[in-house]
Amino acid sequence: MITDTSKLYDDDDELWIKNFLEYIEHDDGVAAKESLMKGVSIYYAEPDTPENCVIKEYPDGRKELVSFMTGKEIPVPPPPPPRFRS
């Protein structure tokens, strides 16, 4: 578990981003699991998450795509099922 977050607080934006990316690269997921156990949803992205979306995972295990492109959390509807021609 990473506990030293002091490098994250820097006035230099470029350095802050570098430090933040290094910090999350070594994340072990403990904080996310603790949040879920406390009843708080978490947000994350996987390599195949659509652009401009994140995954919202609820404490009960449900997951949905959401977008913050409007400045507010908006659920992203799932794509329609494929249509088969007969």
C-alpha positions in Angstrom: 0.0 0.0 0.0 1.3 3.4 -0.9 1.1 5.8 2.0 3.5 8.7 1.0 1.4 11.1 -1.0 3.5 14.1 -0.2 5.0 14.2 -3.8 1.5 14.7 -5.2 1.2 18.2 -3.8 3.3 20.4 -6.1 2.6 23.7 -7.8 4.3 22.5 -11.0 1.5 20.9 -13.1 3.8 18.8 -15.2 5.6 17.4 -12.1 2.3 16.8 -10.4 1.1 14.7 -13.3 4.3 12.7 -13.4 4.1 12.1 -9.7 0.4 11.2 -9.9 0.9 8.7 -12.7 3.8 7.1 -10.8 1.6 6.9 -7.7 -1.3 5.2 -9.5 1.0 2.8 -11.3 1.9 1.3 -8.0 -1.6 1.3 -6.6 -2.5 -2.0 -5.0 -6.3 -1.4 -4.9 -6.6 -1.3 -1.1 -8.2 2.2 -1.0 -10.8 1.2 -3.7 -11.7 -2.0 -1.7 -12.0 0.0 1.5 -14.3 2.5 -0.2 -16.5 -0.3 -1.5 -16.6 -1.9 1.9 -17.7 1.5 3.4 -20.6 1.7 0.8 -18.9 4.3 -1.4 -18.8 3.7 -5.2 -15.5 3.9 -7.1 -14.6 5.1 -10.5 -11.9 3.7 -12.8 -11.0 2.9 -16.4 -9.8 -0.3 -18.1 -7.8 -0.4 -21.3 -11.0 -1.1 -23.3 -13.2 1.5 -21.6 -14.7 3.8 -24.3 -13.3 7.2 -24.7 -14.7 9.9 -22.5 -16.2 7.3 -20.1 -15.2 5.7 -16.8 -16.6 2.6 -15.0 -18.6 3.3 -11.9 -18.6 0.3 -9.6 -21.2 0.2 -6.8 -20.6 -1.5 -3.4 -23.0 -4.3 -4.4 -20.8 -5.1 -7.4 -22.9 -3.5 -10.2 -21.0 -1.6 -12.8 -22.0 1.0 -15.3 -20.4 3.3 -17.8 -20.7 7.0 -16.9 -19.4 10.2 -18.5 -18.5 13.5 -16.9 -18.2 15.3 -20.3 -21.0 17.7 -19.4 -19.6 18.4 -15.9 -22.1 16.1 -14.3 -22.2 12.4 -14.0 -24.3 11.0 -16.8 -24.9 7.2 -17.2 -23.9 5.9 -20.7 -26.5 3.5 -22.1 -25.2 0.1 -23.1 -24.9 -0.5 -26.9 -27.9 -2.2 -28.5 -27.6 -6.0 -28.9 -26.5 -7.1 -32.3 -29.3 -7.8 -34.8 -29.3 -11.1 -36.6 -30.8 -11.4 -40.0 -32.9 -14.4 -40.7 
